[in-house]
């Protein structure tokens, strides 16, 4: 345990005490399945007022690494709790956690409603990451006290079973957005979680080439050519649309599901029109990016993702992508 702080709040309409803090792995190797148990005491040092527990927000911690945790205590008042007794249990991890990730393009918008911070998480390593395992967390501090701990919104399709869902490829950045907490803070700290694809399994690589987006009422439309330069057909395709303002700052993003009657075969291409419904007016029409993502996998590592166009010209009918996730 490195540090913790406690504050009062509500959960499901009932009063709780929330304990937030940092854990540090002081062992010789990486640890996983990290569990925290907490007993709190009042005037009687032998009789706990409440017993609670939680797990580390990061799936694993490398030796010397710190990560956040939070515990909700079913008790009304922090002033009643005079003694906090923690115990931590963990298991050795088979490998070090993946930390080849960088936070880029951070921007704070206090005038937004609600106020927010946006940014990008870039994969700097050579592993293809399973995006449903990717999370961005933020701890907000006032002096030495962590006053809020929250998870960022990201354009990821969750709920997929198995280790090979939507991918975060090497060199690719995913946007994220955090609502600022309704408490006073003077700094914040970011953490990222990620798990790689199994060895020898890779996403089917797709490519896209299109012109600038255009407005149609409150919607943004982006047309172009989508192609499959992989070894397998792509039947389940997602489109990540990222919108920036004139200064290049992330303002919003969305994830669309491609609707097509037939899978996109290897080497084939199709004309695509993606509709982003109710997109914010703060997005510059010339600063909208589209990244195609196949949920299907192949056994050969892609040369790049997104990929270059194929040499052949096998055209498909217009594809429609207008279902936002």
Short mmCIF file of the C-alpha atoms (twelve columns), coordinates in Angstrom:
data_MODEL
# 
_entry.id   MODEL 
# 
loop_
_atom_site.group_PDB 
_atom_site.id 
_atom_site.type_symbol 
_atom_site.label_atom_id 
_atom_site.label_alt_id 
_atom_site.label_comp_id 
_atom_site.label_asym_id 
_atom_site.label_seq_id 
_atom_site.Cartn_x 
_atom_site.Cartn_y 
_atom_site.Cartn_z 
_atom_site.pdbx_PDB_model_num 
ATOM 1   C CA . UNK A 1   0.000   0.000   0.000   1 
ATOM 2   C CA . UNK A 2   1.400   3.401   -0.969  1 
ATOM 3   C CA . UNK A 3   -1.318  5.899   -0.110  1 
ATOM 4   C CA . UNK A 4   -5.078  6.145   0.335   1 
ATOM 5   C CA . UNK A 5   -7.782  8.650   1.195   1 
ATOM 6   C CA . UNK A 6   -11.447 8.361   2.207   1 
ATOM 7   C CA . UNK A 7   -14.506 10.457  1.436   1 
ATOM 8   C CA . UNK A 8   -18.262 10.184  1.869   1 
ATOM 9   C CA . UNK A 9   -20.710 9.618   -0.963  1 
ATOM 10  C CA . UNK A 10  -23.750 7.686   -2.099  1 
ATOM 11  C CA . UNK A 11  -24.205 4.395   -3.921  1 
ATOM 12  C CA . UNK A 12  -27.692 3.332   -5.048  1 
ATOM 13  C CA . UNK A 13  -29.125 6.048   -2.775  1 
ATOM 14  C CA . UNK A 14  -27.336 4.809   0.354   1 
ATOM 15  C CA . UNK A 15  -24.445 6.473   2.211   1 
ATOM 16  C CA . UNK A 16  -21.009 4.959   1.712   1 
ATOM 17  C CA . UNK A 17  -17.397 5.752   2.465   1 
ATOM 18  C CA . UNK A 18  -15.171 5.501   -0.603  1 
ATOM 19  C CA . UNK A 19  -11.514 4.623   -0.159  1 
ATOM 20  C CA . UNK A 20  -9.217  5.348   -3.102  1 
ATOM 21  C CA . UNK A 21  -5.497  4.927   -3.343  1 
ATOM 22  C CA . UNK A 22  -2.428  3.356   -4.919  1 
ATOM 23  C CA . UNK A 23  -0.848  -0.068  -4.627  1 
ATOM 24  C CA . UNK A 24  2.822   -0.744  -5.329  1 
ATOM 25  C CA . UNK A 25  4.291   -4.117  -6.240  1 
ATOM 26  C CA . UNK A 26  7.373   -4.402  -4.050  1 
ATOM 27  C CA . UNK A 27  8.031   -8.006  -4.997  1 
ATOM 28  C CA . UNK A 28  10.744  -9.366  -7.298  1 
ATOM 29  C CA . UNK A 29  8.422   -10.041 -10.260 1 
ATOM 30  C CA . UNK A 30  5.067   -9.162  -11.851 1 
ATOM 31  C CA . UNK A 31  1.891   -9.905  -9.892  1 
ATOM 32  C CA . UNK A 32  -1.687  -10.560 -10.987 1 
ATOM 33  C CA . UNK A 33  -5.083  -11.399 -9.433  1 
ATOM 34  C CA . UNK A 34  -4.429  -8.640  -6.895  1 
ATOM 35  C CA . UNK A 35  -7.056  -8.544  -4.151  1 
ATOM 36  C CA . UNK A 36  -7.382  -5.994  -1.342  1 
ATOM 37  C CA . UNK A 37  -9.235  -6.693  1.908   1 
ATOM 38  C CA . UNK A 38  -10.059 -3.876  4.315   1 
ATOM 39  C CA . UNK A 39  -11.215 -3.777  7.931   1 
ATOM 40  C CA . UNK A 40  -12.153 -0.427  9.464   1 
ATOM 41  C CA . UNK A 41  -12.333 0.290   13.189  1 
ATOM 42  C CA . UNK A 42  -13.753 2.997   15.436  1 
ATOM 43  C CA . UNK A 43  -13.216 3.455   19.177  1 
ATOM 44  C CA . UNK A 44  -12.954 -0.293  19.763  1 
ATOM 45  C CA . UNK A 45  -9.687  -1.507  18.197  1 
ATOM 46  C CA . UNK A 46  -10.789 -5.149  18.371  1 
ATOM 47  C CA . UNK A 47  -14.232 -4.860  16.773  1 
ATOM 48  C CA . UNK A 48  -14.405 -3.753  13.112  1 
ATOM 49  C CA . UNK A 49  -17.151 -1.357  12.134  1 
ATOM 50  C CA . UNK A 50  -17.101 -2.561  8.543   1 
ATOM 51  C CA . UNK A 51  -15.360 -5.156  6.378   1 
ATOM 52  C CA . UNK A 52  -14.986 -4.706  2.641   1 
ATOM 53  C CA . UNK A 53  -12.667 -5.418  -0.260  1 
ATOM 54  C CA . UNK A 54  -11.905 -4.995  -3.946  1 
ATOM 55  C CA . UNK A 55  -9.361  -5.775  -6.656  1 
ATOM 56  C CA . UNK A 56  -6.655  -3.737  -8.359  1 
ATOM 57  C CA . UNK A 57  -7.924  -1.678  -11.291 1 
ATOM 58  C CA . UNK A 58  -4.905  -2.850  -13.318 1 
ATOM 59  C CA . UNK A 59  -4.980  -6.563  -14.158 1 
ATOM 60  C CA . UNK A 60  -1.323  -6.928  -13.182 1 
ATOM 61  C CA . UNK A 61  1.508   -4.837  -11.754 1 
ATOM 62  C CA . UNK A 62  5.164   -5.168  -12.665 1 
ATOM 63  C CA . UNK A 63  7.820   -5.072  -9.971  1 
ATOM 64  C CA . UNK A 64  8.046   -1.489  -8.683  1 
ATOM 65  C CA . UNK A 65  4.904   -0.421  -10.538 1 
ATOM 66  C CA . UNK A 66  1.995   1.420   -8.907  1 
ATOM 67  C CA . UNK A 67  -1.686  1.178   -9.790  1 
ATOM 68  C CA . UNK A 68  -5.038  2.443   -8.475  1 
ATOM 69  C CA . UNK A 69  -7.692  0.742   -6.391  1 
ATOM 70  C CA . UNK A 70  -11.012 1.745   -4.852  1 
ATOM 71  C CA . UNK A 71  -13.158 0.219   -2.105  1 
ATOM 72  C CA . UNK A 72  -16.739 1.087   -1.158  1 
ATOM 73  C CA . UNK A 73  -17.531 0.751   2.567   1 
ATOM 74  C CA . UNK A 74  -21.132 0.384   3.650   1 
ATOM 75  C CA . UNK A 75  -20.935 3.021   6.381   1 
ATOM 76  C CA . UNK A 76  -22.175 6.584   6.616   1 
ATOM 77  C CA . UNK A 77  -19.351 8.670   7.937   1 
ATOM 78  C CA . UNK A 78  -15.579 8.787   7.390   1 
ATOM 79  C CA . UNK A 79  -15.105 10.496  10.767  1 
ATOM 80  C CA . UNK A 80  -16.281 7.308   12.526  1 
ATOM 81  C CA . UNK A 81  -13.494 5.275   10.937  1 
ATOM 82  C CA . UNK A 82  -10.339 5.801   12.971  1 
ATOM 83  C CA . UNK A 83  -8.248  2.860   11.770  1 
ATOM 84  C CA . UNK A 84  -7.923  1.251   8.334   1 
ATOM 85  C CA . UNK A 85  -6.282  -2.181  8.178   1 
ATOM 86  C CA . UNK A 86  -5.465  -3.475  4.696   1 
ATOM 87  C CA . UNK A 87  -4.301  -6.872  3.561   1 
ATOM 88  C CA . UNK A 88  -3.253  -7.602  -0.026  1 
ATOM 89  C CA . UNK A 89  -3.032  -10.971 -1.773  1 
ATOM 90  C CA . UNK A 90  -1.690  -11.635 -5.279  1 
ATOM 91  C CA . UNK A 91  -0.360  -14.374 -7.540  1 
ATOM 92  C CA . UNK A 92  2.835   -14.352 -9.625  1 
ATOM 93  C CA . UNK A 93  2.140   -13.366 -13.234 1 
ATOM 94  C CA . UNK A 94  3.440   -15.527 -16.079 1 
ATOM 95  C CA . UNK A 95  4.645   -12.460 -17.996 1 
ATOM 96  C CA . UNK A 96  5.144   -8.754  -17.524 1 
ATOM 97  C CA . UNK A 97  2.168   -6.487  -18.259 1 
ATOM 98  C CA . UNK A 98  2.103   -4.780  -21.654 1 
ATOM 99  C CA . UNK A 99  3.102   -1.163  -21.138 1 
ATOM 100 C CA . UNK A 100 4.246   -0.094  -24.642 1 
ATOM 101 C CA . UNK A 101 1.467   2.493   -24.648 1 
ATOM 102 C CA . UNK A 102 1.647   6.284   -24.855 1 
ATOM 103 C CA . UNK A 103 -0.850  8.998   -23.938 1 
ATOM 104 C CA . UNK A 104 -0.850  11.601  -26.693 1 
ATOM 105 C CA . UNK A 105 -2.713  14.715  -27.813 1 
ATOM 106 C CA . UNK A 106 -4.163  15.495  -24.369 1 
ATOM 107 C CA . UNK A 107 -6.644  18.372  -24.329 1 
ATOM 108 C CA . UNK A 108 -8.846  19.777  -21.587 1 
ATOM 109 C CA . UNK A 109 -12.182 21.454  -22.356 1 
ATOM 110 C CA . UNK A 110 -13.539 23.268  -19.299 1 
ATOM 111 C CA . UNK A 111 -16.234 24.997  -21.352 1 
ATOM 112 C CA . UNK A 112 -17.719 21.706  -22.548 1 
ATOM 113 C CA . UNK A 113 -20.868 20.424  -20.879 1 
ATOM 114 C CA . UNK A 114 -19.854 18.450  -18.951 1 
ATOM 115 C CA . UNK A 115 -16.176 19.510  -18.805 1 
ATOM 116 C CA . UNK A 116 -13.883 16.851  -20.247 1 
ATOM 117 C CA . UNK A 117 -10.391 15.699  -21.090 1 
ATOM 118 C CA . UNK A 118 -9.699  13.945  -24.394 1 
ATOM 119 C CA . UNK A 119 -6.643  12.230  -25.767 1 
ATOM 120 C CA . UNK A 120 -5.271  9.253   -27.656 1 
ATOM 121 C CA . UNK A 121 -3.715  5.983   -26.491 1 
ATOM 122 C CA . UNK A 122 -1.093  4.823   -28.979 1 
ATOM 123 C CA . UNK A 123 0.308   1.292   -29.221 1 
ATOM 124 C CA . UNK A 124 4.084   1.806   -29.448 1 
ATOM 125 C CA . UNK A 125 4.950   -1.892  -29.270 1 
ATOM 126 C CA . UNK A 126 4.866   -4.705  -31.827 1 
ATOM 127 C CA . UNK A 127 1.968   -6.700  -30.353 1 
ATOM 128 C CA . UNK A 128 -1.607  -6.660  -31.631 1 
ATOM 129 C CA . UNK A 129 -3.770  -5.863  -28.618 1 
ATOM 130 C CA . UNK A 130 -7.224  -7.217  -27.868 1 
ATOM 131 C CA . UNK A 131 -9.139  -3.928  -27.624 1 
ATOM 132 C CA . UNK A 132 -11.888 -5.212  -25.245 1 
ATOM 133 C CA . UNK A 133 -9.076  -5.618  -22.686 1 
ATOM 134 C CA . UNK A 134 -7.853  -2.036  -23.208 1 
ATOM 135 C CA . UNK A 135 -8.885  0.521   -20.596 1 
ATOM 136 C CA . UNK A 136 -7.799  4.033   -19.673 1 
ATOM 137 C CA . UNK A 137 -8.155  5.067   -16.020 1 
ATOM 138 C CA . UNK A 138 -7.692  8.471   -14.405 1 
ATOM 139 C CA . UNK A 139 -7.113  9.386   -10.777 1 
ATOM 140 C CA . UNK A 140 -7.779  12.985  -9.725  1 
ATOM 141 C CA . UNK A 141 -5.828  14.468  -6.826  1 
ATOM 142 C CA . UNK A 142 -6.240  17.357  -4.416  1 
ATOM 143 C CA . UNK A 143 -2.912  17.630  -2.665  1 
ATOM 144 C CA . UNK A 144 -2.048  14.130  -1.411  1 
ATOM 145 C CA . UNK A 145 -5.642  12.842  -1.545  1 
ATOM 146 C CA . UNK A 146 -7.110  10.989  -4.516  1 
ATOM 147 C CA . UNK A 147 -10.592 12.528  -4.707  1 
ATOM 148 C CA . UNK A 148 -11.929 10.693  -7.761  1 
ATOM 149 C CA . UNK A 149 -11.113 7.623   -9.852  1 
ATOM 150 C CA . UNK A 150 -12.819 7.001   -13.161 1 
ATOM 151 C CA . UNK A 151 -12.706 5.062   -16.454 1 
ATOM 152 C CA . UNK A 152 -12.487 6.724   -19.864 1 
ATOM 153 C CA . UNK A 153 -15.008 6.225   -22.647 1 
ATOM 154 C CA . UNK A 154 -13.408 4.478   -25.639 1 
ATOM 155 C CA . UNK A 155 -14.727 3.331   -29.055 1 
ATOM 156 C CA . UNK A 156 -14.502 -0.391  -28.335 1 
ATOM 157 C CA . UNK A 157 -16.964 -3.228  -28.910 1 
ATOM 158 C CA . UNK A 158 -17.126 -4.987  -25.547 1 
ATOM 159 C CA . UNK A 159 -18.860 -8.229  -24.643 1 
ATOM 160 C CA . UNK A 160 -16.944 -10.341 -27.184 1 
ATOM 161 C CA . UNK A 161 -15.877 -13.732 -25.869 1 
ATOM 162 C CA . UNK A 162 -12.312 -14.911 -26.288 1 
ATOM 163 C CA . UNK A 163 -8.900  -13.205 -26.625 1 
ATOM 164 C CA . UNK A 164 -9.292  -11.881 -30.198 1 
ATOM 165 C CA . UNK A 165 -11.870 -9.146  -30.425 1 
ATOM 166 C CA . UNK A 166 -11.495 -5.745  -32.014 1 
ATOM 167 C CA . UNK A 167 -7.769  -5.020  -32.340 1 
ATOM 168 C CA . UNK A 168 -5.450  -2.162  -31.412 1 
ATOM 169 C CA . UNK A 169 -2.633  -2.649  -33.910 1 
ATOM 170 C CA . UNK A 170 0.998   -1.511  -33.562 1 
ATOM 171 C CA . UNK A 171 1.310   2.200   -34.330 1 
ATOM 172 C CA . UNK A 172 -2.451  2.820   -34.114 1 
ATOM 173 C CA . UNK A 173 -3.962  5.233   -31.564 1 
ATOM 174 C CA . UNK A 174 -7.430  4.956   -30.039 1 
ATOM 175 C CA . UNK A 175 -9.204  8.124   -28.867 1 
ATOM 176 C CA . UNK A 176 -10.656 8.405   -25.361 1 
ATOM 177 C CA . UNK A 177 -12.725 10.890  -23.387 1 
ATOM 178 C CA . UNK A 178 -13.031 11.527  -19.646 1 
ATOM 179 C CA . UNK A 179 -15.655 13.609  -17.908 1 
ATOM 180 C CA . UNK A 180 -14.094 15.780  -15.239 1 
ATOM 181 C CA . UNK A 181 -15.309 14.939  -11.730 1 
ATOM 182 C CA . UNK A 182 -17.546 17.336  -9.833  1 
ATOM 183 C CA . UNK A 183 -14.907 17.881  -7.142  1 
ATOM 184 C CA . UNK A 184 -11.952 20.232  -6.806  1 
ATOM 185 C CA . UNK A 185 -8.625  18.756  -7.994  1 
ATOM 186 C CA . UNK A 186 -5.200  20.100  -8.855  1 
ATOM 187 C CA . UNK A 187 -3.748  17.273  -10.963 1 
ATOM 188 C CA . UNK A 188 -4.589  13.926  -12.501 1 
ATOM 189 C CA . UNK A 189 -2.754  10.702  -13.319 1 
ATOM 190 C CA . UNK A 190 -3.447  8.240   -16.147 1 
ATOM 191 C CA . UNK A 191 -3.032  4.469   -16.398 1 
ATOM 192 C CA . UNK A 192 -3.687  2.006   -19.220 1 
ATOM 193 C CA . UNK A 193 -4.559  -1.685  -19.245 1 
ATOM 194 C CA . UNK A 194 -4.002  -3.983  -22.250 1 
ATOM 195 C CA . UNK A 195 -3.710  -7.647  -23.224 1 
ATOM 196 C CA . UNK A 196 -2.105  -8.908  -26.443 1 
ATOM 197 C CA . UNK A 197 -3.552  -11.339 -28.986 1 
ATOM 198 C CA . UNK A 198 -2.337  -14.953 -28.597 1 
ATOM 199 C CA . UNK A 199 0.900   -15.795 -30.398 1 
ATOM 200 C CA . UNK A 200 0.393   -16.525 -34.089 1 
ATOM 201 C CA . UNK A 201 -3.070  -14.960 -34.365 1 
ATOM 202 C CA . UNK A 202 -3.666  -11.588 -36.048 1 
ATOM 203 C CA . UNK A 203 -6.611  -9.491  -37.269 1 
ATOM 204 C CA . UNK A 204 -7.460  -9.512  -40.962 1 
ATOM 205 C CA . UNK A 205 -5.955  -6.243  -42.303 1 
ATOM 206 C CA . UNK A 206 -8.256  -3.752  -44.010 1 
ATOM 207 C CA . UNK A 207 -7.618  -0.421  -45.715 1 
ATOM 208 C CA . UNK A 208 -9.648  2.679   -46.523 1 
ATOM 209 C CA . UNK A 209 -9.138  5.638   -48.822 1 
ATOM 210 C CA . UNK A 210 -11.643 8.491   -48.881 1 
ATOM 211 C CA . UNK A 211 -12.079 12.196  -49.271 1 
ATOM 212 C CA . UNK A 212 -13.025 14.740  -46.603 1 
ATOM 213 C CA . UNK A 213 -16.261 14.342  -44.684 1 
ATOM 214 C CA . UNK A 214 -19.285 16.474  -45.506 1 
ATOM 215 C CA . UNK A 215 -22.238 17.696  -43.462 1 
ATOM 216 C CA . UNK A 216 -25.800 16.594  -44.038 1 
ATOM 217 C CA . UNK A 217 -27.863 18.268  -41.357 1 
ATOM 218 C CA . UNK A 218 -26.426 17.149  -38.016 1 
ATOM 219 C CA . UNK A 219 -24.759 14.100  -39.575 1 
ATOM 220 C CA . UNK A 220 -21.275 13.666  -41.024 1 
ATOM 221 C CA . UNK A 221 -20.866 11.548  -44.165 1 
ATOM 222 C CA . UNK A 222 -17.570 10.049  -45.268 1 
ATOM 223 C CA . UNK A 223 -17.267 8.125   -48.557 1 
ATOM 224 C CA . UNK A 224 -14.414 6.163   -50.065 1 
ATOM 225 C CA . UNK A 225 -13.035 2.742   -50.930 1 
ATOM 226 C CA . UNK A 226 -12.671 -0.126  -48.453 1 
ATOM 227 C CA . UNK A 227 -10.474 -3.125  -49.252 1 
ATOM 228 C CA . UNK A 228 -9.292  -6.408  -47.749 1 
ATOM 229 C CA . UNK A 229 -5.594  -7.135  -48.164 1 
ATOM 230 C CA . UNK A 230 -5.584  -10.070 -45.756 1 
ATOM 231 C CA . UNK A 231 -5.639  -13.831 -46.175 1 
ATOM 232 C CA . UNK A 232 -9.180  -14.433 -44.899 1 
ATOM 233 C CA . UNK A 233 -12.600 -12.960 -45.581 1 
ATOM 234 C CA . UNK A 234 -13.838 -10.151 -43.346 1 
ATOM 235 C CA . UNK A 235 -17.472 -10.740 -42.450 1 
ATOM 236 C CA . UNK A 236 -17.649 -8.649  -39.274 1 
ATOM 237 C CA . UNK A 237 -16.218 -5.171  -39.840 1 
ATOM 238 C CA . UNK A 238 -16.224 -2.132  -37.551 1 
ATOM 239 C CA . UNK A 239 -15.419 1.424   -38.584 1 
ATOM 240 C CA . UNK A 240 -13.751 3.735   -36.080 1 
ATOM 241 C CA . UNK A 241 -14.473 7.406   -36.882 1 
ATOM 242 C CA . UNK A 242 -12.429 10.046  -35.057 1 
ATOM 243 C CA . UNK A 243 -13.375 13.722  -35.235 1 
ATOM 244 C CA . UNK A 244 -10.984 16.584  -34.415 1 
ATOM 245 C CA . UNK A 245 -11.299 20.330  -34.282 1 
ATOM 246 C CA . UNK A 246 -9.269  22.753  -36.403 1 
ATOM 247 C CA . UNK A 247 -6.396  22.490  -33.891 1 
ATOM 248 C CA . UNK A 248 -6.237  18.694  -34.186 1 
ATOM 249 C CA . UNK A 249 -7.713  18.008  -30.748 1 
ATOM 250 C CA . UNK A 250 -10.067 15.047  -30.261 1 
ATOM 251 C CA . UNK A 251 -13.651 16.277  -29.956 1 
ATOM 252 C CA . UNK A 252 -15.615 13.056  -30.386 1 
ATOM 253 C CA . UNK A 253 -15.543 9.567   -31.893 1 
ATOM 254 C CA . UNK A 254 -17.906 6.767   -32.784 1 
ATOM 255 C CA . UNK A 255 -17.852 3.097   -33.729 1 
ATOM 256 C CA . UNK A 256 -20.006 1.950   -36.658 1 
ATOM 257 C CA . UNK A 257 -20.946 -1.549  -37.739 1 
ATOM 258 C CA . UNK A 258 -20.572 -2.284  -41.440 1 
ATOM 259 C CA . UNK A 259 -23.732 -3.722  -43.014 1 
ATOM 260 C CA . UNK A 260 -23.078 -5.957  -46.031 1 
ATOM 261 C CA . UNK A 261 -24.724 -9.036  -47.511 1 
ATOM 262 C CA . UNK A 262 -21.453 -10.837 -48.186 1 
ATOM 263 C CA . UNK A 263 -18.063 -10.925 -46.459 1 
ATOM 264 C CA . UNK A 264 -15.282 -8.839  -47.964 1 
ATOM 265 C CA . UNK A 265 -13.097 -11.479 -49.660 1 
ATOM 266 C CA . UNK A 266 -9.282  -11.286 -49.707 1 
ATOM 267 C CA . UNK A 267 -8.132  -8.879  -52.412 1 
ATOM 268 C CA . UNK A 268 -11.553 -7.348  -52.974 1 
ATOM 269 C CA . UNK A 269 -12.699 -3.801  -52.455 1 
ATOM 270 C CA . UNK A 270 -15.983 -1.980  -52.170 1 
ATOM 271 C CA . UNK A 271 -17.265 1.572   -52.184 1 
ATOM 272 C CA . UNK A 272 -18.262 2.689   -48.729 1 
ATOM 273 C CA . UNK A 273 -20.329 5.506   -47.283 1 
ATOM 274 C CA . UNK A 274 -20.235 5.933   -43.510 1 
ATOM 275 C CA . UNK A 275 -22.759 8.116   -41.720 1 
ATOM 276 C CA . UNK A 276 -21.976 9.562   -38.308 1 
ATOM 277 C CA . UNK A 277 -25.348 10.606  -36.885 1 
ATOM 278 C CA . UNK A 278 -25.668 13.677  -34.644 1 
ATOM 279 C CA . UNK A 279 -21.963 14.444  -34.763 1 
ATOM 280 C CA . UNK A 280 -20.825 17.487  -32.740 1 
ATOM 281 C CA . UNK A 281 -20.543 20.832  -34.516 1 
ATOM 282 C CA . UNK A 282 -17.070 21.263  -32.941 1 
ATOM 283 C CA . UNK A 283 -15.658 18.687  -35.404 1 
ATOM 284 C CA . UNK A 284 -13.826 20.080  -38.422 1 
ATOM 285 C CA . UNK A 285 -15.135 18.331  -41.559 1 
ATOM 286 C CA . UNK A 286 -11.590 18.095  -42.918 1 
ATOM 287 C CA . UNK A 287 -10.280 16.430  -39.737 1 
ATOM 288 C CA . UNK A 288 -12.312 13.214  -39.666 1 
ATOM 289 C CA . UNK A 289 -10.358 9.922   -39.792 1 
ATOM 290 C CA . UNK A 290 -11.767 6.450   -40.518 1 
ATOM 291 C CA . UNK A 291 -10.000 3.255   -39.398 1 
ATOM 292 C CA . UNK A 292 -11.527 -0.056  -40.610 1 
ATOM 293 C CA . UNK A 293 -11.280 -2.971  -38.168 1 
ATOM 294 C CA . UNK A 294 -12.062 -6.616  -38.934 1 
ATOM 295 C CA . UNK A 295 -13.138 -8.929  -36.135 1 
ATOM 296 C CA . UNK A 296 -12.000 -11.930 -38.188 1 
ATOM 297 C CA . UNK A 297 -8.470  -13.279 -37.735 1 
ATOM 298 C CA . UNK A 298 -5.708  -14.864 -39.803 1 
ATOM 299 C CA . UNK A 299 -2.484  -16.762 -39.088 1 
ATOM 300 C CA . UNK A 300 -0.027  -14.457 -40.896 1 
ATOM 301 C CA . UNK A 301 1.146   -11.182 -39.410 1 
ATOM 302 C CA . UNK A 302 -0.083  -8.197  -41.497 1 
ATOM 303 C CA . UNK A 303 2.517   -6.005  -43.152 1 
ATOM 304 C CA . UNK A 304 0.572   -2.969  -41.892 1 
ATOM 305 C CA . UNK A 305 -2.808  -1.992  -40.544 1 
ATOM 306 C CA . UNK A 306 -4.532  -0.101  -42.097 1 
ATOM 307 C CA . UNK A 307 -3.069  -1.706  -45.226 1 
ATOM 308 C CA . UNK A 308 -2.164  -0.560  -48.739 1 
ATOM 309 C CA . UNK A 309 -4.680  -1.156  -51.556 1 
ATOM 310 C CA . UNK A 310 -4.564  -4.477  -53.424 1 
ATOM 311 C CA . UNK A 311 -3.265  -4.634  -56.985 1 
ATOM 312 C CA . UNK A 312 -6.365  -6.329  -58.361 1 
ATOM 313 C CA . UNK A 313 -9.646  -4.529  -58.903 1 
ATOM 314 C CA . UNK A 314 -12.554 -6.565  -57.647 1 
ATOM 315 C CA . UNK A 315 -15.312 -4.055  -56.951 1 
ATOM 316 C CA . UNK A 316 -18.275 -4.663  -54.681 1 
ATOM 317 C CA . UNK A 317 -21.549 -2.738  -54.456 1 
ATOM 318 C CA . UNK A 318 -21.844 0.232   -52.145 1 
ATOM 319 C CA . UNK A 319 -21.536 -0.800  -48.523 1 
ATOM 320 C CA . UNK A 320 -23.513 0.947   -45.805 1 
ATOM 321 C CA . UNK A 321 -22.204 1.830   -42.360 1 
ATOM 322 C CA . UNK A 322 -24.759 3.821   -40.430 1 
ATOM 323 C CA . UNK A 323 -25.272 1.890   -37.215 1 
ATOM 324 C CA . UNK A 324 -23.540 3.656   -34.337 1 
ATOM 325 C CA . UNK A 325 -22.272 1.727   -31.331 1 
# 
